[in-house]
């Protein structure tokens, strides 16, 4: 797959009430010599002053006046990157779990044309997940089996959100990827499912680190049960709705 953009890369970082974690993340970005050209911070209606932290570090950002959901922010960042002619796109959390210094593991293979889509795995050799909560340790293998059943792909970490991919995947999609039902957690899972179901898109997992805080410290903004349902449902829809990323690629 040859890119039709400008070879510029952008990383999307969603922000919702993360005034506590952002300074560490931005400090790590500053010293990591990251390979991407632009960070697209999307402030999803934060009320804790997160946007001021971004301003203090000299970053600009896109803003939702009220909380719209991770999927909506993802779409907003993609629209911005496409409008500005970027070729490569990645996603990284603002909660401090992911290491900016490991970004080359994801973005590098995509920019070199070795794969079209790279995603992280804390369970591959060279990966790590210090303080991984017991619930996550139990649920991730379940999700891996669920994804294998629906797509045939054998993954070690279907829930990791540290990714990089060619924007040609999005440019050549022949379906509407702005549907409101994907505004919460649906979009990321739906797109990933379509990548795995593709017969032409080259993808692979790479080892990364996912850091969790000590026991008792909140580590996620996913609402129990409903949030996981919102992440699992798109895999089934993607398998059954008949749309493909292959037809125009």
C-alpha positions as CSV (number, residue, x, y, z in Angstrom):
1,X,0.0,0.0,0.0
2,X,1.6,3.3,-1.1
3,X,0.7,6.4,0.8
4,X,-0.9,9.3,-1.1
5,X,-0.1,11.8,1.6
6,X,2.9,13.9,2.4
7,X,4.8,11.3,4.6
8,X,4.0,13.4,7.7
9,X,2.9,11.6,10.8
10,X,0.5,12.6,13.6
11,X,-0.3,11.0,16.9
12,X,-3.8,11.4,18.4
13,X,-3.9,11.7,22.2
14,X,-7.4,11.9,23.8
15,X,-7.7,14.0,26.9
16,X,-10.5,13.9,29.5
17,X,-9.8,15.2,33.0
18,X,-6.2,14.1,33.1
19,X,-4.6,17.1,34.8
20,X,-2.8,14.6,37.2
21,X,-1.3,12.4,34.5
22,X,-0.6,14.9,31.7
23,X,2.6,16.5,33.0
24,X,4.4,13.1,33.2
25,X,3.2,12.2,29.7
26,X,4.3,15.6,28.2
27,X,7.6,15.4,30.0
28,X,8.3,12.0,28.6
29,X,7.3,13.2,25.1
30,X,9.7,16.1,25.5
31,X,12.7,13.8,26.2
32,X,11.9,10.8,24.1
33,X,12.8,12.3,20.7
34,X,9.6,10.8,19.2
35,X,9.4,10.3,15.5
36,X,6.0,11.8,14.8
37,X,5.7,15.3,13.4
38,X,2.5,16.4,15.2
39,X,0.5,15.5,18.3
40,X,-3.2,16.0,18.0
41,X,-4.6,16.4,21.5
42,X,-8.4,16.3,21.6
43,X,-9.8,17.7,24.8
44,X,-13.1,15.9,25.4
45,X,-14.9,18.4,27.6
46,X,-12.4,18.3,30.5
47,X,-13.5,20.3,33.6
48,X,-10.3,19.9,35.6
49,X,-7.9,22.3,33.8
50,X,-6.3,19.7,31.5
51,X,-6.3,22.2,28.6
52,X,-4.2,24.6,30.7
53,X,-1.6,22.0,31.2
54,X,-1.4,21.6,27.4
55,X,-1.1,25.3,27.0
56,X,1.7,25.5,29.7
57,X,3.7,23.0,27.7
58,X,3.2,24.9,24.4
59,X,0.7,22.6,22.7
60,X,-2.4,23.4,20.8
61,X,-5.5,21.2,20.9
62,X,-8.9,20.5,19.5
63,X,-11.8,20.8,21.9
64,X,-15.3,19.4,22.4
65,X,-17.4,21.7,24.5
66,X,-18.9,18.7,26.2
67,X,-17.8,15.1,26.6
68,X,-18.5,13.3,23.3
69,X,-16.6,10.0,23.8
70,X,-13.4,8.5,22.7
71,X,-14.7,7.4,19.3
72,X,-15.8,10.9,18.5
73,X,-12.4,12.3,19.5
74,X,-10.7,9.7,17.3
75,X,-12.9,10.7,14.3
76,X,-12.2,14.4,14.9
77,X,-8.4,13.8,15.0
78,X,-8.5,11.7,11.9
79,X,-10.5,14.3,10.0
80,X,-7.9,16.9,11.0
81,X,-5.0,14.7,9.9
82,X,-6.7,13.9,6.6
83,X,-7.6,17.6,6.0
84,X,-3.9,18.5,6.6
85,X,-2.5,15.9,4.3
86,X,-0.8,13.5,6.8
87,X,0.2,10.0,5.7
88,X,0.6,8.2,9.0
89,X,-1.5,8.3,12.2
90,X,-1.1,6.8,15.6
91,X,-2.9,6.7,18.9
92,X,-1.5,7.0,22.4
93,X,-3.2,7.4,25.8
94,X,-2.8,10.5,28.0
95,X,-3.0,8.6,31.2
96,X,0.7,7.7,31.4
97,X,0.3,4.0,30.7
98,X,2.2,4.1,27.4
99,X,5.8,5.1,26.9
100,X,6.4,7.7,24.2
101,X,9.9,6.3,23.9
102,X,8.4,3.1,22.4
103,X,6.6,5.0,19.6
104,X,9.3,4.0,17.0
105,X,8.4,0.3,17.5
106,X,4.9,1.1,16.1
107,X,5.4,4.0,13.8
108,X,8.7,2.9,12.3
109,X,7.5,-0.3,10.5
110,X,4.5,1.6,9.1
111,X,6.6,4.5,7.8
112,X,9.1,2.1,6.3
113,X,6.3,0.4,4.4
114,X,6.8,-2.9,6.1
115,X,3.2,-3.0,7.4
116,X,0.1,-0.9,7.0
117,X,-1.1,-1.2,10.6
118,X,0.9,-1.8,13.8
119,X,-0.5,-2.4,17.3
120,X,1.1,-2.9,20.6
121,X,1.2,-6.0,22.8
122,X,2.2,-6.1,26.5
123,X,2.4,-9.9,26.3
124,X,4.9,-10.4,23.4
125,X,8.5,-11.0,24.4
126,X,10.0,-7.6,25.1
127,X,6.7,-6.2,26.3
128,X,5.6,-5.6,29.9
129,X,2.6,-4.7,32.1
130,X,3.7,-3.8,35.6
131,X,0.8,-3.7,38.1
132,X,-1.6,-5.1,35.6
133,X,-4.9,-5.5,37.5
134,X,-6.3,-9.0,37.9
135,X,-9.5,-8.2,36.0
136,X,-7.6,-7.0,33.0
137,X,-5.3,-10.1,33.2
138,X,-8.4,-12.3,33.0
139,X,-10.4,-10.3,30.4
140,X,-7.7,-9.7,27.8
141,X,-7.3,-13.4,26.9
142,X,-11.1,-13.7,26.7
143,X,-11.2,-10.8,24.3
144,X,-8.3,-12.4,22.3
145,X,-10.4,-15.6,21.9
146,X,-13.5,-13.5,21.0
147,X,-11.6,-11.6,18.3
148,X,-10.1,-14.9,16.9
149,X,-13.6,-16.4,16.7
150,X,-14.9,-13.4,14.7
151,X,-11.9,-12.6,12.5
152,X,-9.6,-15.6,12.5
153,X,-6.7,-13.4,13.7
154,X,-4.6,-14.7,16.6
155,X,-3.7,-11.8,18.8
156,X,-1.8,-11.6,22.1
157,X,-3.3,-8.3,23.1
158,X,-6.5,-7.3,21.4
159,X,-7.3,-4.4,23.8
160,X,-4.0,-2.4,23.6
161,X,-4.7,1.1,22.2
162,X,-1.1,2.0,21.3
163,X,-1.1,1.9,17.5
164,X,0.1,3.4,14.2
165,X,-1.2,3.0,10.7
166,X,-1.2,4.3,7.2
167,X,-4.0,6.8,6.6
168,X,-4.6,5.3,3.2
169,X,-6.6,2.7,5.2
170,X,-9.0,5.5,6.1
171,X,-8.8,7.4,2.8
172,X,-9.9,4.3,0.8
173,X,-12.6,3.1,3.2
174,X,-15.9,2.7,1.3
175,X,-18.2,3.1,4.2
176,X,-19.3,5.9,6.6
177,X,-17.0,5.8,9.7
178,X,-18.6,8.8,11.4
179,X,-21.7,6.9,12.7
180,X,-22.9,8.1,16.1
181,X,-23.1,4.6,17.5
182,X,-19.3,4.6,17.4
183,X,-18.9,7.8,19.4
184,X,-18.0,6.0,22.7
185,X,-15.6,3.1,22.4
186,X,-16.9,1.6,19.2
187,X,-14.8,3.3,16.6
188,X,-11.4,2.0,17.6
189,X,-12.6,-1.6,17.9
190,X,-14.6,-1.4,14.6
191,X,-11.7,-0.1,12.6
192,X,-9.3,-2.7,14.1
193,X,-11.8,-5.4,13.3
194,X,-12.0,-4.3,9.7
195,X,-8.2,-4.3,9.5
196,X,-8.0,-7.9,10.7
197,X,-10.8,-9.0,8.4
198,X,-9.0,-7.4,5.4
199,X,-7.3,-9.6,2.9
200,X,-4.9,-7.0,1.8
201,X,-3.9,-4.9,4.8
202,X,-0.6,-5.9,6.4
203,X,-0.7,-5.8,10.2
204,X,1.4,-7.0,13.1
205,X,1.8,-6.7,16.9
206,X,4.9,-5.2,18.5
207,X,6.0,-5.5,22.1
208,X,5.3,-2.5,24.2
209,X,5.0,-1.5,27.9
210,X,1.7,-0.8,29.6
211,X,2.2,0.7,33.1
212,X,-0.5,0.6,35.7
213,X,-0.6,2.6,39.0
214,X,-0.3,0.9,42.3
215,X,-3.4,-1.0,43.6
216,X,-6.1,1.4,44.7
217,X,-5.3,4.2,42.3
218,X,-7.9,4.6,39.5
219,X,-6.4,3.4,36.2
220,X,-9.3,3.7,33.6
221,X,-12.2,5.8,32.7
222,X,-14.1,2.8,31.2
223,X,-17.5,2.4,32.8
224,X,-17.7,-1.2,34.2
225,X,-19.7,-3.6,32.1
226,X,-21.2,-0.9,29.7
227,X,-17.7,0.2,28.6
228,X,-16.6,-3.4,27.8
229,X,-19.9,-4.1,26.0
230,X,-19.3,-0.9,23.9
231,X,-15.8,-2.3,23.0
232,X,-16.9,-5.8,22.2
233,X,-20.1,-5.1,20.2
234,X,-18.3,-3.4,17.2
235,X,-16.3,-6.6,16.5
236,X,-19.5,-8.5,15.9
237,X,-21.0,-5.7,13.8
238,X,-17.8,-5.4,11.7
239,X,-17.9,-9.2,11.1
240,X,-21.6,-9.1,9.9
241,X,-22.2,-5.8,8.3
242,X,-20.7,-6.6,4.9
243,X,-18.4,-3.6,4.6
244,X,-14.7,-4.1,3.7
245,X,-11.5,-2.1,3.6
246,X,-10.4,-4.1,0.6
247,X,-12.6,-3.0,-2.2
248,X,-10.8,0.2,-3.1
249,X,-7.3,-0.7,-1.8
